[in-house]
Amino acid sequence: MKADELVRAAEAFYLDGTKYEGMSPSGDTAHVGGGFFVYLVVPRHERVYIRQVTWI
């Protein structure tokens, strides 16, 4: 699943999100079969938020 891949990538990139001091990354769009979803990575929360799901 694409969301699982995003979480694994965020874990690898932000090893300890609670100590992250940089600018928060902007959201992005992930395209999947039949649609797409908009997400936001928030390292200090150690979360990937799915903001919108669109099926075409």
C-alpha positions in Angstrom: 0.0 0.0 0.0 1.3 3.5 -0.9 0.6 4.9 2.6 2.8 2.2 4.2 5.6 3.1 1.8 5.3 6.8 2.8 5.5 5.9 6.5 8.6 3.7 6.1 10.3 6.5 4.0 9.5 9.1 6.7 10.8 6.8 9.4 14.1 6.4 7.5 14.5 10.1 6.7 13.5 11.5 10.2 15.2 9.0 12.6 14.1 10.9 15.7 11.3 13.2 14.8 10.9 14.5 18.3 14.3 16.2 18.0 13.7 17.6 14.5 14.3 21.3 14.3 14.1 22.1 10.6 11.2 23.6 8.7 8.2 21.3 8.4 8.1 19.7 5.0 5.2 20.7 2.7 2.5 18.3 1.8 2.5 16.3 -1.4 0.4 14.1 -3.6 0.7 10.3 -4.1 -0.8 8.8 -7.2 -2.3 5.3 -6.8 -4.3 3.2 -9.2 -7.7 4.8 -9.6 -7.0 8.1 -7.8 -4.6 9.9 -5.5 -4.2 11.1 -2.0 -2.8 14.3 -0.4 -0.6 13.8 2.6 1.5 15.8 5.1 4.6 14.5 7.0 5.0 16.2 10.5 8.3 14.9 11.9 7.8 16.4 15.4 4.5 14.5 15.7 6.1 11.4 14.2 3.1 11.2 11.9 2.1 11.0 8.3 -1.4 12.6 7.9 -3.6 11.7 5.0 -5.5 14.9 4.2 -7.6 13.9 1.2 -8.4 10.8 -0.7 -9.8 11.1 -4.3 -11.0 8.1 -6.4 -11.6 8.8 -10.0 
